[in-house]
Amino acid sequence: MMPANRVTFTTLVTFADPMNKPARYSEDFGSIAAARRQGALAALAMPAVVLGASYLGFGAFVRQSGLTLPQGVVSSATGWALPGQIALIEIYAVGGTLVNAALAVILTNARLLPMVASLMPVLRAGEAGPPRLRHYLIAHLIAITGFAIAMQRAPQMLPEQRLPFYQGFAITLWLTTLTATMFGFFLAGMVPLYVTLGFVFLNPLYFMLVFIADLKHRLRALALILGALLGPALHLIDPEWGLLATGLIGGTAAFLIDNARRRRSHGWRR
């Protein structure tokens, strides 16, 4: 018989979830501090390389658009969403108004709202009570890279270690992008512009590779497949709203299909 005090990497923990079923957690870092360190180490792998390269391109774009280094760094520190930052600079470059810029950034970054709404309950699974300041601060650092990694790994972690892991992951990535923005600004002109700006497009390729790992989850696979099918057609119909319509229609359809299959499955079991 295994000794009661033996610590194993795979830990079986029973907790009060909505279905009152035991859950198996395959990642136990041993402590809150260790979870935070592991999050930082996870960020310093491929996510930091890809996102850092993208922000090198963004830093060069800032300089080419006539903005200053402090403006570019503040944009990365406060916006921290590359599509919204690029939209802001493009509108500035063509002489757009502040209202136009604000609306463009709001619409571009609206995709972050459902990410925050779905990820924060997962990160706070081991906590009780109302949100605190640290929760609002970490919500600011929820973006597509962290969201994709956290939704894959956090469910396998002990609930009390999820938020510290994401803190280490997101803060490390945030600091990486600030540094890359500065380097990109100074590197502008040293290499061809199309090379530095090409770094920006590494992000979508990386996201696609990350999401491919989600194909084992039926709901996510349905959403990805429907999005891939609907995207080109809706873009031809309306290039301005096609992407938004693809996400709305594809995601909603995937949810309804998966929900109907779950109901039929429960009905057959009864």
N, C-alpha and C positions, 0 to 999 in steps of 0.2 A: 504493500500500500504506500502511496506517495505521502511523504511527511506533510503535515498541515501547514508548516511554515515555509515550504519550498516555493520560490517565486519562479514562475515560468513565463515565457514570452507570450504564450497564448493563455489568456485568462478568461474563465467562464464567470460571468457576472449576471445575476438576476436583478432586474430593476422594474419599477412600476411604469410600464409603457401603456399606451392606449389599449393594446391587445392583451396585456397581462401575461406576456410570454417572455421567457428568458432570451437574452441576446448574447452572442459570442463576440468578444472583442479580441482581435488578433494583434493589436498594437497597444502595449503598455510600456510607456517610457520610464516608469518608475517614480517620477516626481514631476511637479509642475515646471521646475527649472529645466529639467531634462527635455520635457516636451517642447519648451520654448527653443531650446538649442537645436533640437531635431527639426523644428520648423525652419529655423534659419539655415541649417545645412541643406534642407530640401530646396530652399529658394536659391541657394548658391550653385545648384546644379544647372540643368538646362533652362529653367525659367529665367534665371538672372542673365544667362548668355543671350537668349532670344530677346527678352524685353530690353536688356541693356543695349543690344545692337539696334533695336527699333528706336530707342531714345537717342542714340548717336545720330540717326537720321533726323530725328525731330530737332535736336540741337542745331544741326546744320540748316534745317529749314527755317528755324527762328532767325538765324543770322542772315540768310538769303532774303528773308522777308523784311529786313530792316529793323527788327526789334533788338532790344538790348539783352545781354546775358541775364541780368536780374529779372527781366520780364519773362524770359523763357523758364528760369528756375522756379519762379513763383507759379507759373502756369503748371509745371509738373508737380509742384508741392501741393497745390490746392485743387487743381482739376483732376490730375492723375487718371486720365482716361484719354488715350491717344486720339481716337476719332474726334472727340469734342475739342481737344486742344488744336488739332489741325483745322477744324472748322472755324474756330475762333481766329486763328492767325490768317486764314484765307479771307475771311470777311474784313479783318483789319487791313489786309494788303490791298483790297479793292476799294477801300474807303467806306465800308458799311457803317451803319450807326450802332450805338451801344445796344439799342433795343433789338436790332437784327442779330447781333452777335449773341445776346443773351438767349433769344428764342432758338437760335441754331444749336447752341450748346445744350439747352434744356431738352430739345427733341433728340439730339444725338445721344445724350447720356440717359435718356428715359429708360433704356434697357437695363440700367443698373438697379433700378427700383425693385423689380421682381427678384433679382439676384440677392439683394439685401434681405427682402422679405422671406425668402426661402432658406437662406443660409444661416441667418442669425438664430433662429430656433434650434438649429442643429448644434451651433457652437455653444449655445447657452443651455444645452440639455441637462448639464449637471448643476445648474444654478436655479435658485428660487428668488422670487421678489421682482420688483420693477427694474428696468434697465438702469444702469449707472453710467457715469461719464465715460468709463473705459469702453463700454459697449457702443456708445455713439462715435467715439474716436475710431474704433476698429471698423465700424460700419463704413466710415469714409474710405477705408482702404480695401473695400470689397470691389474687386474688378474681375474681369473675365478669367484671368489666369488663376488668381487665388480661388475664385468660385469653383472652377473646374477641378482643381487639385483637392480642395477641401471637400467637395461633394463626393469625391471618389474615396478619400482616405478617412475623413472624420467619422463616418458611421462605424468604422472598425476600431476607433479609439475609445478609451475610457471617457465618459462624458466630461469629467472635470479637467481633462487634459486637452480637450479640443480647442478651446479659446486660446490657451497659452501657445499651442502649436501654431495656430493661425496668426497670432501676434508676431511670433518669431519669423514666420514665413512672409507676412505682408510688410512688416517694417523693413526687413532686409531687402525685399524687392523695391520698396519705395525709395530707400537710400540709394540703391543701385541706379534707379532711373534718374534721380537728381544728379548723381555723379556723371552718368552717361550724357545727360543734357548738356552739362558744362563741357565735357570733352568734345561732344559733337559740335558745339558752338565754335570752339577753337580749331577744330579740324576742318571746318568748312573752308573750302578753297585749296586745301592740301591734296584732296582726292576729287575726282570728277563728281559733279553734283548728282548725276543719275545713280552713282554708286551709293552715296550717303543716303539719298532719299529711298533707294531700293531697300535699305535696311528696315524701313517702316513696314514693308510688306512681309517681313518674316513672321510677324505676329499672327496674321490669319492662317498661315501654313502651320504654325505650331499649334494653334487652337484646334485645327482640324485633326492633327495627329492625337491631341489629347482627347478629343471627343470620340475618336474611333474606339478608344478603350471602353467607352460607355455603351458600345453596341450590345454588350451582354445584358444590359438593362432594357427590357422591352419598351417601356415608355420613352426613354431617351432615344432608342433606336428608331422608333416610329417618328418622333419629332424630327430627327436628322434626315430620315429618308423622305418624309413629306416636304421638308424644307428644300431639299435638293431637287425634288421634282417640281415644286411650285415656283421656286425662286426665278429661274430663267423665264418662265411664261409670264409671271406677274411683272417682271422687270420690262418685258417687251410691251406689255399693256400700259404700264405707267412707271417710267424709270424713277420718278421722284418718290412714289409711295409704295413701289413694288416690294422693297425689302421689309418695310414695316408690315405690309399686308401678309407677306410670307410668314413672318414670325407669328403674327396673330392667328392666321388661319391654320398654319401647320401645327403650332403648339396646341391650339384648342382642339383640332381634330384628333391629334394624337392622344390627348387627355380623354376625350369622349370615347374613342375606340378602346383604349386600355381600360377605362372604367366599365364599359359594357362587357368586356371579356371577363373582368373580375367578377361582375355580378352573375354572369352565366356560370362561371366556375363555382361560385358559392352555391348557386341554385342547384347545380348537379350534385354537389356534395351532400346537400340536404335530402 
